[in-house]
């Protein structure tokens, strides 16, 4: 499935990114996509350099030095198509989003850079800013990336009582992307939805038997919704691809914040595909609280998707 036409890879020089680069180049070639490598240099303190050079000269020299490093990085990998190189100076997440918009990229790939402090989260500050503000899908890869994924999990959300189809386009994007990667990597595909019931809070007002019956009816409705998504996925990707993937469905009663990371760990998932914003069309909307808690609790690579109508606050 050729889903991407203009991929942006954010290059880091301080870590080993050999497997990530190999995957990015293969992805670009399989999609017949343009590929751009971007390196962002944080604005240095010029200090005494200003006694010898103009700011413009310093900027030019810095860009040239970093470009040589980027050229050397790319030379180590064979690519059918030429790779465009971009150097930007400034705040990393701002410059990454600006390059995404200026270059009209449809996918941003970056190594996750967290692991600081006692929490040991996989994703760092720049990563979380991108997940909040980047208007295109963001693929954050673990530094110890696998050459091929074995298990991919797509987290979907829906309201079985709603008839407006508000979640349809985002769920479709999540499922198609997860399926595409699973097919290319010959990986298992898992679909998960986590639900909970408010009826338990009314146990004192309603008989225990009635609560049990209603909760089971509620569970059945969520199961029907997940089954419907599975049927739609067959239609979206075709019978042959669907039958090959034979997606495993997981309907869990509980908390998405806790149970999605727990399931990802139990299954030893390599990539989680999920949405990060639930509402559309609001400039500057921040990442949803549930999504942020999930991201802070997982230790696998993530492909995060925005809904239609999302407007980056940096646009």
N, C-alpha and C positions, 0 to 999 in steps of 0.2 A: 504494500500500500504506500503510494507516494503522497505523504501528507505535508511535507515541508519543502519549501522552495528557496528559503533564504535563512540559513542557520547562523547564529552568532555564538561563538565559543569564547568564554572569558578565560584567558590564559593566566596562569600563576607560575612564577619562577621559583618560589620558595618550597614547593612540594613536588613529589614525583607524580606526574600526570600522564604517564606513558599510556596506560590502559584507557584512560578517559579520552585522550587524543585519538587513539586508534579507533575507539568506538565512534567518536564524532566524525572522523573522516569516512568511515564505512557507512555511517548513517547518511552523510551528504551524498556519497556516491550512489547508494541504493535509492535515494529519493531524487537523484539528478538535481541536487540543490546547490545553490551558491553557498560558499562557506567563508565566513569572516572570523579571523582571530583578533580579539581585542585585548589589549593590556592597559590597565589604568594605573597611572602613577599618582600617588597622593601629592598634593602641592607641597613642595619642600620649603623649608625656611632658607631664604637666600643669603641672609647675613652678610658676611664679608665678600661674597661673590659679587655683590652689587658695586663694590669698589673697583672691580676689574671688568665687569661685563654688564651690558644692558639686560633688562628682564627678557627682551625678545631673543637675545643671543643665548641666554641660559635656557630658555624654553626650547629653542631649536636644537641645542646640544643634547638636552635631556631626551627629547623625542628621538633624535638620531641614535643615541646609545640604546634606548629601549627597543627601537625598531630592529637594530642589529641582533639583539637578543631574541626577539620574536622570529626573525628570519632564521636564525640558527635552530630554534625550536622546531619550526615547521620543516626544515630541511631533513630532519631525521625521520620523516614519514613520507611514504609515497602516496600521491593523490593524483587521480586521473584529471581532475579539474584544478585550475589555479586557486590559491587561497589568498583572499584579500587580507591585508594587515592594517590594523588601526591602533594608534596610540592616542590616549586621552590623558589629560592632567586634571585632577580634581578629586572630589569625593567619589569613591568607587561606585556606590549604588546609583548616584545621580548620573554619572557618566555612562554607566551601563544602560540605564533606562533611556538616556538621550540618544545613545548609539542605536538602541533598539528602534526608537521612533524615527531618527534621521535615516537609518538604513532600511527601514521597513522590514525588519527581521520578523519571522513568524515563529521562531523558537530560540530561547536563550538557554545555553548549557554552561554550567559552572561547577567546579569542585566545591563541595560543602566545606566551610572553614569555621568550625566551632571548636568544641573541646576545651574551652578556657574556663577556669574556675572550678568550683567544687561540683557544679551541676553536671558538667561533662556533656552538654547538649551537642548534637551533631552539627547544628546550624548556628552560624555566628550572626553578628549584627548586620553585615552587608546582605547575607542570605535572607534574613527576615525582612529587611527593607525591600528586597526584590520581590519576595512573595506578597508583600502588601501593595507595592506600587507599580510593578512591571505589568504592562498591558497584555503581554504575550505569555504563552506557556513557558514556565521556568523548570528546567530539569537540573536538579542539584544532585550531583553524584558523590558517593562516598569516596574519600581519597584512595582507599583500597578497593577500587572498583573491580568487579568481575568482568572478564572478557565477554561472557554471555550470562544473562540472568537465567535462573532456574524457575523462580516463582515470582509472579507479578500479581499484585492485588489492586483492584479498583474499588474505591469507596464511593458509594452513591447515596444520594439523599432524595427523599420524595415524601409527599403528603398524600396518602391514599384517599383522603377525604376531599382533596382539591381537584377541581376539574379544569383549572385554567392552564395547565401544562407549563407552569412557570419554571419547573426544574428540568424539563425535557431536553432543552438544547445543551445545558451543562452536562447532564448525565450522558447524553449522546457523545459529546466531545470526550468525556472521561473514558467511556467504554471503547470508543473507536481508537483512541490513542493507546490505551492499555492493550487492546487486541493487536494493534499494529506491532508494538514492541514484542508481545508474546509470540507472534507468528515469526518475526525475524530472528528471535532468539531460541525458538523451539521450546518455549517456557510454558509452565502451567499458568492458567489464568483463574484467579479467584475474585468473585464479586461479593462485596459485603455491604450490608445495611444494618445499622444499629437503631433500635427503637425502644421506647419505654412507654409506660401507661400511667396516666394521671389517676386512674380509677383506684389504685391502691390507697391513695390519700383519703378516699371516701369510704373506706372499709367500715368505719364506725357508723356511717349513715345508711349503708346498704348491707344486706345480708352477705355473708361470706360466699355463699353459693352463687349469688347473683354476680358478685365481683369476679369470681372465677370464670363464670360463663362469658361475661362481657370481655374480660381480658383475653380469653381464648379466641373470641370472635375478632378482637382487635388484632391479635397475632396473625390470624388467618388472612385478614385484610392486608397486612404488611407483606405476608408471604405471597399473596396474589400480585401485589405491586412489584415485588422483586422478580417473580416469575414473568410478569409482563415485560419488564426490562430485558430479561433474558431472551424473550421472543423477539423483541425489537432489535436486539443485538444481532440475532440471526438474520433479520431482514437487512440490517445496515451493512454487514460484512459478507453476507452470502452463506449459503448452506455448507459449501465445502470448507471454508475457513472456520465456520462455527463448529462443525462436526469434528474438525481436527482439534480445535482448542478444547471443546467439551467443558465449558466453564463450570467451576465448582461454586455453588451459591451458599452464602453464610448469612443467615438471619439471626441476629443476636439481640436478646432483650437486655438492656443495660444502659450504660453511658458510653457514647461515642468517644469521649475524651479518654476513657480508660480501656475500653474493649477493642478499639481499632489498633492501638499500639500493642495490646496484649496478643491479639490474633496475629498481627504481623510478626511478633517475636516467636509465637508458638509454631507458626508455619515456616519460619525462617525465610520470610519474604525478602527479595532483593530490591524490588521497586514498588513503591506505593504511588498510585495515580489518584489524585483527589482534587476537589475544588477548594479554593481558599476564601472565596467571597460568595455570600449567598444572595446579596441584593445587587441590582444593576442600576446604572445610570447616575450614580451619585459621585461627583468629583471628590476625590480625596478619601473615599470610604476605606477604612482600615480593615485589616484581615479579621475574620470572625474569631471570637474568643475560643470556640470549640476547635476550629482549625489550628489555632496557635498552640493550644494545649496538646493536641495530637502531634503536631510537628516537634514539639519539645520532648515528646515521649517516645519517638521512634529512632531507630538506628540503622535504617536502610535508605537507599537513594529515593528521591521524591520527584515526581513530575506533577507540578501544580498548575491548575487550569483556572482561568477567570471566566465568568459568564459573559454572554453577549451583552454589550452595552457598558461594560466596565470602562471608565475613563481614568487614566493615570493622573494623579495630582501634579505630575511633572510635565504633563502634555501642554 
